[in-house]
Amino acid sequence: MKSLQQYSIPYTGLKLGVHQFEFDVDDTFFSAFEYSLVKSGKLKVNLDLEKQETMMLLHFRINGEMMLGCDVCLADYPYQVEIDERQIAKFTGNIDLEEDTEEIVVLTKNENEINVATLIYEYINLAVPYINRCVDEGNTKWCDQEMIEKLKQLSGGSNEETEAADPRWEALKNIKK
């Protein structure tokens, strides 16, 4: 986790108001997380931190490209992301008073910095589509043509051919009428 130390922001010395930070996210970042959906990518994080008396407002803008594996042809392909997220970090004097929630990160008086690496990691992984497919399946330089041909070959014929070849379907069709 030493590589993630660069994503720590010491907030105790910051004046009230908006402060801007920039971070680069690359393969080293993703390798720090053992079970990451994304293994490779190059992204730029622009963070606006607005420090107030009782809390900080964090506004993340993440842009760039990450490599994902296509669920069809298994080839890696680039996926463009544009992420815009907000997070609230609240200051509290009592250690046991509150716990973190999805919307609010609680910072105790003993803490003097906030590490935004986990937040960045979560936002990037949430941007990964549920089904990964090459942009133009079968037509791009990223799509594995050999794998597509193999899938077509192994998928067999259409359902209509199978129905016509099996006489049991004819008997079932007569039952409908």
RANOR-V356623 format. One record per backbone hydrogen bond with DSSP energy under -1.0 kcal/mol. CO is the residue of the C=O (numbers start at 1). NH is the residue of the N-H. Records with the same first field share a line. If there is no record, write none. Layout:
CO=NH, NH
This chain:
1=4
2=5
4=7
5=8
7=116
9=114
17=51
19=49
21=47
23=45
25=43
26=30
27=31
30=33
33=36
40=67
42=65
43=25
44=63
45=23
46=61
47=21
48=59
49=19
50=57
51=17
54=91
55=52
56=89
57=50
58=87
59=48
60=85
61=46
62=83
63=44
64=81
65=42
66=79
68=77
70=74
75=70
77=68
79=66
81=64
83=62
85=60
87=58
88=105
89=56
90=107
103=88
104=101
105=90
107=92
108=111
112=11, 12
114=9
116=120
117=121
118=122
119=123
120=124
121=125
122=126
132=71
136=139
143=145
144=148
145=149
146=150
147=151
148=152
149=153
150=154
151=155
158=162
159=163
160=164
161=165
162=166
166=169
167=171
168=172
169=173
170=174
172=176
